Amino acid sequence: MVENERAELVVLQHEFDWLLTEEVPRTFNQVMQILKDCCTHFPVPLCGHDAAAKQEKYIMSTPSHTTQDQVKCVVTVNGDTISQADMSLKIAKHANQIHRTSVTPEAPWRIQQIQDAANFIQLAIKFLDGHGANNTFKTSGEVLSVLTHLTSLLQKGRSSLLIPRKKTIDELMNSRNMLVLAVYHLSNAAGTVKFDSIQAECAVPWLNPVLVSFTTALHIAHQLRDKVSVFSQYKDFTPDSCSVSTVSC
């Protein structure tokens, strides 16, 4: 019985050593390549890619099923900067009145979400470059520590694009570095001031491959975390301290 348990521990140790020396570096290299490929889809130069910032034009409008009020906007985007935009607002209650405003090349607006996502992906690549495949791992704790920090950066980068931080009206009014196409219509009814928000939207083609890259990298990192963690489920096997020499006969 004891011999069988020792033999099982030896097998587990060999599998764990293979995981640390082969699977962990391979996985970190795979994630690194995914992130570098992701950088090529961003509209701004990242990670050594010297391509000029892409100029794109978008036509934004209010979905017809959401409100009778209408917001329309034609936006020219250079990389992570809105260089020009023409916006118009038409309120259903005041059909004959159209409100207009614009962004001019002399006063461009930065899109904070793109900046944040780009910063997080560059931080993830830099972190992997110093702590990933080129590192020598001896314990599961070391691997899990790297994975915890890596997945945190990837989740923040992905969330920057999927769930932009909401701002109060005061923050929007005081903002100088970002454009939020949210129109607030104030009205006074029986002495009570209320406001309605109206939003315009459009599809951004490059977002899809970027989000797929973030999601794929996260999935692979989580798979590696599960593989490393599974060894701790064995009662007599402690991957942070066990070695072949201590379990072999």
C-alpha positions in Angstrom: 0.0 0.0 0.0 2.8 2.4 1.0 4.8 1.5 -2.1 1.8 2.2 -4.3 1.3 5.6 -2.7 4.9 6.4 -3.2 4.8 5.3 -6.8 1.7 7.5 -7.4 3.5 10.5 -5.8 6.5 10.0 -8.1 4.2 10.0 -11.2 2.5 13.1 -9.9 5.8 14.8 -9.4 7.0 13.9 -12.9 3.7 15.3 -14.3 4.1 18.4 -12.3 7.7 18.9 -13.4 6.6 18.5 -17.0 3.9 21.1 -16.4 6.4 23.6 -15.0 9.1 23.1 -17.6 7.0 22.5 -20.7 3.4 23.5 -20.5 3.8 26.7 -18.6 6.4 28.3 -20.9 4.4 27.1 -24.0 1.2 28.6 -22.7 2.9 31.9 -21.8 4.4 32.1 -25.3 1.0 31.4 -26.8 -0.6 34.2 -24.8 2.2 36.5 -25.7 1.7 35.8 -29.4 -2.0 36.4 -29.1 -1.4 39.8 -27.4 1.1 40.9 -30.0 -1.3 39.9 -32.8 -4.0 41.9 -31.0 -1.8 45.0 -31.1 -1.9 44.9 -34.9 -5.7 45.4 -34.8 -5.6 48.6 -32.7 -6.0 51.8 -34.6 -2.8 53.2 -32.9 0.8 52.0 -33.1 1.5 49.6 -30.3 4.4 47.3 -29.2 6.8 48.3 -31.9 4.3 48.5 -34.7 5.1 51.7 -36.5 2.1 51.9 -38.7 0.4 55.3 -38.8 -2.7 55.8 -36.8 -5.8 54.7 -38.8 -8.3 57.4 -39.9 -11.9 56.1 -39.9 -15.2 57.8 -40.4 -18.3 56.6 -38.5 -22.0 57.5 -38.8 -23.7 57.3 -35.5 -27.4 57.3 -34.9 -30.0 56.6 -32.2 -31.6 53.1 -32.6 -35.2 53.7 -33.8 -36.7 51.3 -31.2 -35.3 53.1 -28.2 -36.7 56.6 -28.4 -38.6 59.1 -30.6 -35.8 61.6 -30.1 -33.0 61.5 -32.6 -29.3 62.0 -32.3 -27.1 61.9 -35.4 -23.3 62.2 -35.6 -20.7 61.9 -38.2 -17.3 61.3 -36.6 -13.8 61.2 -38.0 -11.4 59.2 -35.8 -7.6 59.2 -36.1 -6.3 56.4 -34.0 -7.6 57.1 -30.5 -8.6 60.7 -31.2 -11.8 62.2 -32.6 -10.4 64.9 -34.9 -13.8 66.1 -36.3 -17.5 65.5 -35.5 -20.8 67.0 -36.5 -23.7 66.2 -34.1 -27.3 67.1 -34.3 -30.2 66.5 -31.8 -33.9 66.6 -32.6 -36.4 66.3 -29.8 -39.8 64.8 -30.7 -41.6 67.4 -28.6 -39.9 70.2 -30.5 -39.8 68.7 -34.0 -39.1 72.0 -35.7 -35.9 72.7 -33.7 -32.6 71.0 -34.2 -29.6 71.5 -31.9 -26.2 71.2 -33.4 -22.6 71.1 -32.1 -19.3 69.9 -33.4 -15.7 68.9 -32.7 -13.1 70.6 -34.8 -9.5 69.6 -35.7 -8.2 72.5 -33.6 -9.6 71.0 -30.5 -9.6 67.1 -30.9 -11.0 64.8 -28.2 -9.3 61.7 -27.0 -11.2 58.4 -26.6 -10.2 57.2 -23.1 -11.4 53.6 -23.6 -9.0 53.0 -26.4 -6.1 54.5 -24.5 -6.9 52.4 -21.4 -7.2 49.1 -23.4 -4.0 49.9 -25.2 -2.2 50.6 -21.9 -3.3 47.4 -20.3 -2.3 45.2 -23.2 1.1 46.8 -23.3 1.5 46.3 -19.6 0.5 42.6 -20.0 3.1 42.1 -22.7 5.8 43.8 -20.7 4.9 41.8 -17.6 5.0 38.5 -19.6 8.3 39.5 -21.1 9.8 39.7 -17.7 7.9 37.0 -15.8 6.6 34.6 -18.4 8.1 32.0 -20.6 11.7 33.1 -20.0 11.3 32.6 -16.2 12.2 29.4 -14.4 9.3 28.3 -12.3 9.9 25.9 -9.3 6.5 26.0 -7.5 2.9 26.3 -8.3 2.7 29.4 -6.2 5.1 31.2 -8.5 3.0 30.3 -11.6 -0.3 31.2 -9.9 1.1 34.6 -8.8 2.0 35.4 -12.4 -1.3 34.2 -13.7 -3.2 36.3 -11.1 -1.5 39.5 -12.2 -1.7 38.7 -15.9 -5.4 37.9 -15.8 -6.1 41.1 -13.9 -4.4 43.2 -16.6 -6.3 41.3 -19.4 -9.7 41.7 -17.6 -9.1 45.4 -17.1 -8.2 45.9 -20.8 -11.2 43.9 -21.9 -13.5 45.8 -19.6 -12.2 49.1 -20.8 -13.8 48.4 -24.1 -16.8 46.5 -23.0 -17.8 48.4 -19.9 -16.5 52.0 -20.0 -16.6 53.7 -16.7 -19.8 55.7 -16.3 -19.4 59.4 -15.4 -21.7 61.8 -13.7 -23.0 64.9 -15.6 -20.5 67.1 -13.7 -17.7 64.8 -14.7 -18.8 64.9 -18.3 -19.0 68.7 -18.3 -15.5 68.9 -16.8 -14.0 66.3 -19.1 -11.2 67.5 -21.4 -9.8 64.2 -22.8 -12.7 62.1 -23.9 -15.9 62.1 -26.0 -19.0 60.6 -24.6 -21.9 60.8 -27.1 -24.6 61.0 -24.5 -27.1 63.9 -24.9 -29.1 65.0 -21.8 -32.4 66.8 -22.4 -33.5 68.9 -19.4 -37.1 69.8 -18.9 -39.2 71.6 -16.2 -42.5 70.0 -15.3 -44.6 71.6 -12.6 -41.5 73.1 -11.0 -39.5 69.8 -11.1 -36.5 69.6 -13.3 -35.9 66.2 -14.9 -33.6 65.0 -17.6 -33.6 62.3 -20.3 -30.5 60.8 -21.8 -30.2 60.0 -25.5 -27.4 57.9 -27.0 -26.2 57.3 -30.5 -24.2 54.2 -31.6 -22.5 52.5 -34.5 -20.4 49.4 -35.1 -16.6 49.6 -34.9 -15.1 46.8 -37.0 -11.6 46.5 -35.3 -13.2 46.0 -31.9 -14.2 42.4 -32.7 -10.8 40.9 -33.2 -9.4 42.9 -30.3 -12.1 41.6 -27.9 -11.7 38.0 -29.3 -7.9 38.3 -28.5 -8.5 39.5 -25.0 -11.1 36.7 -24.4 -8.9 34.0 -25.9 -5.9 35.0 -23.9 -8.0 35.0 -20.7 -9.4 31.6 -21.5 -5.9 30.1 -22.0 -4.6 31.7 -18.8 -7.6 30.3 -16.8 -7.0 26.8 -18.3 -3.4 26.9 -17.2 -4.4 28.1 -13.7 -6.8 25.1 -13.5 -4.1 22.7 -14.6 -1.7 24.0 -11.9 -4.3 24.1 -9.2 -5.5 20.5 -9.8 -2.3 19.1 -8.2 -3.2 20.7 -4.8 -6.3 18.4 -4.7 -4.2 15.4 -4.0 -4.0 14.9 -0.2 -0.3 13.8 0.1 1.1 15.9 -2.8 2.2 19.5 -2.1 3.5 21.0 -5.3 5.1 24.0 -3.6 7.5 21.8 -1.6 7.5 18.3 -3.1 10.3 17.0 -5.3 11.1 13.7 -6.9 14.0 13.1 -4.5 11.7 13.3 -1.5 9.1 11.0 -2.8 11.1 8.4 -4.6 12.1 5.1 -2.9 
